[in-house]
Amino acid sequence: MVEIIRQKLDADKTALKGWASGGNDWTLDFDYVVPLLHLASEGKKPLLLIGTAFLFVHLLDHLREHGTRYKLPRGSRIVETGGYKGRSREIPKPELHALISKYLGVPQQHIICEYGMSELSSQAYDDPTQPSRILRFPPWARVQIIDPETGCEVAEGETGLVRVFDLANIFSVQAVQTEDLGIRRGDGFEVIGRAALAEPRGCSLMAV
């Protein structure tokens, strides 16, 4: 996914600097990431930084402990993909975005939220210029917010389980029933967490 973004943006290179340790705990290569942020903040070329919520927490904690803040160049973007999964303490999304803006110098309207999973070929994104963080899939995918007791769609503004139909899932299942909780918002949705007693799932838990 990141390589396709790099090609579309005609960027010089990409680097994956988050990985799972032997204990299956995710960490960042601070020796690479911090100098990169320093160089980027001194230059004029925009930086695109993509990461899970828990890796951003690790980065923000590191910057806070070292008393370091950056101001990334104009046009830089942050893509936050959610998914704490017990890998760090959880921070409410507005607070997390405020801290990202504070320590990386990127306006909150330039922080984009992504919702995806290894079982889907498509991802949903929000529009950070809008007051509410409503996620929307591309036209070939549809989302339903389902009442877990009836299996029917909930009404506008109500909460249920997120179900996704993805026509890009060729040679795979086209419907995925998740245990993520979402609020129905027109043709989009908000994610508010996991259902009670739901098993933690995600590609970040599969690395060994």
N, C-alpha and C positions, 0 to 999 in steps of 0.2 A: 504494500500500500504506500509506504513512504517513498519507495523508489519511483512509483508512478507520479507521485506529487513532485518529486525532484525533477523528473523529465518534463512535466507540464510547466513548471516554473523555470526551466532551464537553469537550475541551480548547479553550482560547481560540484558539490558532494553532499553526502549524508553520512552520519555516524550514529551507530546504535551504542549507547553507553550505559544502558541499564541491563543488568543480568541477574540471574538467580545463583546464589552461592550454593555450596555443598549442602547446607541445611535448608535449601529451597526458600531462603529469604532474599528478597530483591534489594539491590543496592545500586548506587551510581558510582561511576568513575569520576570522583570529584577532581582528581588530578588532570583530567581532560576537560571536564565541563566548565570548571571555574575559569581557567585561562581562556577558554573559548568565549565565555561571556564577557571577560575583560576585553579581549580583542574586538569583539563585536561592538561593545559599548563605545570603544574609541574610534570606530570606523563609521561609515555611512551606509554600508550594505545591510539591508534588513535581514533579520534572522527568524526562521520558523522553528519553534521549539514545540515538540509533540511529546506528551507523556501522560501516564496515568496519574490519578489524583495522589496516590500514595508516594510516587516518585517525586512529585512536586513538593509534597510535605517533607520528604528527606532533603531535597535541595534547599527549601526555605529554611529548615532547621539549621542546615550547615551554614547558610549565609548569615542567619541571625547570630549563631554562636561565634562567628568570626567578624561580626559587625560590618558586613559587606553589603553594599547595594549597588545596583547597576541601572543604567538608563539605556536600554537597547535602542538602536537607530529607528528613526521614523519609518513606518511601514512594517515593522516587525509584528509577528503574530504568534500567539500561544494557542495550541490546541490541547485542551484538557479532556481526556477520554474517560474520566470517572473511574469507579471500581476500586475501592479500598481493599476489600477482601481480607481484612485483618492484617494487612502489611504495614500499617502505621496507625497512629491515632486518627480518628475521623474528624474532619473539620467541615462545618456547613459550607455549601458551595459559595454563598456570597462572601463569607469570611476568607475562604481559600482564594477566591479571585481578588479580593482586596489585598491580601498578602502578596500574591503574584505581582500585582500592579505596584505595590510598595517596593519590593525588592528587585524587580526586573525592569521597572520603569516603563511598563507597557499599559496603556489605558485599558480599563476593564471592557470597553466596547470592542477591543481588539483581542479578547480572549474568547475563543470559540469552543463550544462543548460538542463532543462527538459521542454517539451511542452506537456500539457495535459489539459483535461477538464472533468467536471463531466458527460458530454454526451458520453464520450468515455471510453472504457475498457482498451485501450492501450495508452502508452505514447511514445513520441519521445525524443531522447537524442542526444546530440552532442558529438564529440570527441575532448576534450579540448587540445589534443596534436597537433591538426591540426591548421594551421594559421587562417582559417575562421571557424566561428561557424555554421556549417551545421548540421541541425537536421535530424535524420532519424528514421522512425518507424521500428518495428520488421517486419519480412517477411509477417505476416498475415494482415498487414495494408498497405494501399497505400495513398499517398497524391497527390493531383492535385493543381496547382496554376491556377486559373480561371480568365479570363477576364470578369469583371462584365457586360460588354455591350453585349458580344457575347455568354457567357457561355462556351466558348472553352478554352482549355489550352493555356497559354501564352508560348512564346518561351523561350529557355534557357537564364537565366540572366534577364528576365523581371519580372515585379511586377504584382501581382493579388491577389485575395482572396483565402484563404486556404480552401480546401475541403478535407475531410478525409473519407476513406472507411475502416471500422474496422470490420473484420470478428469475432472478439471476442465479438462484441455487440449482443450476443444471447438474444432473446426476446426483442429486441430493434431495433431502426433504425440502418442500417449498414452504412449509409452515413450522414455526418454532414457538412453542408455548414456554414462556419464561416464568420465573418466580420473582421477577422484578415488579415493583409496584409503580404504577403510573397514574396520572390524572388525564382524563380525556380533554383535549383542547382543540376543538374543531377538527381539522385534518392533521393535527399534530398531537403531541403529548408531552407531559413533564414526567421525569423520573424522580421518585422521591425515596428510593431505597429498595431493600429486599423484603419479601414477605417474612413474617415471623416464622422461625424454625426452618427457614429455607436453607438448603445446603449451599455453602459457598462454592461458586463455579466461576470459570473464566480461564483464558489462556495464560494469565499470569500465575495460576495455580498449577499449571501442567508442566512447567519447566523443571528439569531435574539436573 
